[in-house]
């Protein structure tokens, strides 16, 4: 018995998922000093408020990272 492999090259497309059932884009902030994070939220203002509260409680924590989670979709393009 022999083994055969069939390889097929295909072109793929990748775009942000904007379908009605797509997960929402969420925002969070992370302190670069202690690495504590806000909860993810669909409203950036929630993450921003967390940052101001955290900075107020930790006056030496001045640096933050924005964490964005954006759903993406990949599909194989039809041969053509």
SULHU-V275347 format. One record per backbone hydrogen bond with DSSP energy under -1.0 kcal/mol. CO is the residue of the C=O (numbers start at 0). NH is the residue of the N-H. Records with the same first field share a line. If there is no record, write none. Layout:
CO = NH / NH
This chain:
10 = 76
12 = 74
14 = 72
18 = 21
25 = 68
26 = 40
27 = 66
28 = 37
29 = 64
30 = 34
35 = 30
40 = 26
42 = 45
43 = 47
44 = 48
45 = 49
46 = 50
47 = 51
48 = 52
49 = 53
50 = 54
51 = 55
52 = 56
53 = 57
57 = 60
59 = 61
62 = 31
64 = 29
66 = 27
68 = 25
70 = 16
72 = 14
74 = 12
